[in-house]
């Protein structure tokens, strides 16, 4: 059974408007408009739309990229694939500098989109890479930029003879910058902010900290690749026998401060080959680290070790402490010892009416935790995603899962023709289907999923005034009887122009959540074999206000974010997901005003934090939302303008 690992795949951009694979149906119209911060239309803005078959899994291909320009009224029209969520942004230069909008997500055909200029302006960055002389054997080098979009897309950039390059115009916010080796593998990753205001603020902050101001222009981002640090590893069996020719790969969790957004994501190609073990099971890796990982201020480093006939082993360092086999070691060591267990493959089969389905991609997502000696918590690791395909009998084989894995999720990616067979009429269901989520140890029984057991459920979503809702996002969760916890079943689906969608749901207890920013959110429980469901969205609460100084003057350089606690029955999501979606981060307008929709749940609270940026100093003020929602109720906050 062939196994495809993301670390071995380099996803390439397809030309604009090239048909994407795995999606049925003719293209549909998408209308949009680009506006500046003052609401005026923008002429000649470069608009980019990107959409994937599965946004977070670029190895499956199916990227559809569209580039066009806005007209004299700021409007644009694109031809997009139906029921596919796109990421969209726009950039333009009016002589005063580069301007960029925020990224708009879940853009669908037939649902107009408004791209609004980001609050703090944009900047086209020049990148200078230093430290490459110490890595000459890995060249020639090049860059790629990754904008903060839900649909993964990378933009390749060539370095000149001075190891410099200019990034393409990107949407406002934090972007990742990868330094790639000659073989396409990742050497180092950094992050940069394209906001003109944020780059000026950070320059002021550094000047305050160091006592001197940099002479470098603000559009220059310097990526300093650290020198090689030697890391020695020895791979053995449980009996202490050396394992030769084992592949050792590595990744760092803190290559940049954007690690949580870019580097911790399982679809990012951040696992790099470090070499193979010799006859004695030893391997010396050369890693670009700011300090040796065994030092207290060393970086968080993960290693994965694979060898034929063995389960994948994991090891590494956290805050200078070594760990292996999912436990921290009591004593530091100069040579990290990794013990491999014999493989115990996970077997499965995918059928329809008893006949095996051949060639279906099965995505394997696994997670493990590393525990401190004697208890007291630990750290977590999302393992590299693997993709296996079913054979002619519909069987699949996952050969090398760690024996003490904490969680394994299996998803099948159903081709469009199979989804059309399952749903002869109506909107196509989402391409991914969860087969099983297993926790706390390895399963003993093979996984068998019969597609005929699934129920084709037709869903109608209406707003509180009973009108159909186009573009509502739908999530399905499996909720075991008597349990509050739930497992997500598939990629989100979206309603069409009539408010209709189709989902493939299992026969056991299922919770369905419908979400639309303009209309609200609702959750319903779906009974076994229920063929149709109607969902009425509950309106979102509105939190609005104005940020002023002690003199009651509006403040402009203010951003806000949210956190919260409480049950999540209203949306059927985890607390983190619900809070993130229920009160988005953003910036106040020129008059200090803000407006944010959020999900209100009885017995829960949300905390909104305002950050005022001034002369290299950040002032923070928190306000707690409790009890009855503040619908259209303006609240005035007083923030100091001086430290």
Secondary structure, 3 states (H helix, E strand, C coil): CCEEEHHHCCCCCCCCCCCCCCCCCCCEEEEEEEECCCCCECCCCEEEEEECCCCCCHHHCCCEEEEEECCCCCEEEEEECCCCCEEEEEEEECCCCEEEECCEEEECCCCCEEEEECCCCECCCEEEEECHHHHHHHCCCEEEEECCCCCCCCEEEECCCCCEEECCCCCCCEEEEEEECCCCCEEEEEEEECEHHHHHHHHHHHHHHHCCCCCCCCCEEEEECCCEEEEEEEEEECCCCECCCCEEEEEECCCCCCHHHHHCCCCCCCCEEEEECCCCCEEEEEEECCCCCCCCCCCCEEEEEECCCECCEEEEEECCEEEECCEECCCCCCEEEEEECECCCEEEEEEECCEECCCCEEEEEEEEEEECCCCCCEEEEECCCEEEECCCCCEEEECCCCCCCCEEEEEEECCHHHHHHHCCCCCCCCCEEEEEEEECCCCCCCEEEEHHHCEEEEEEEECCCCCECCCCEEEEEECCCCCCCCEECECCEECCCCCEEEEEECCCCEEEEEEECCCEEEEEEECCCCCEEEEECECCEEEEEEEEECCCCECCCEEEEEEEECCCCCCCCCHHHHHHHHCCCEECCCCCEEEEEECCCCCCEEEEEEEEEECCEEEEEEEEECCCCCCCCEEEEEECCCC
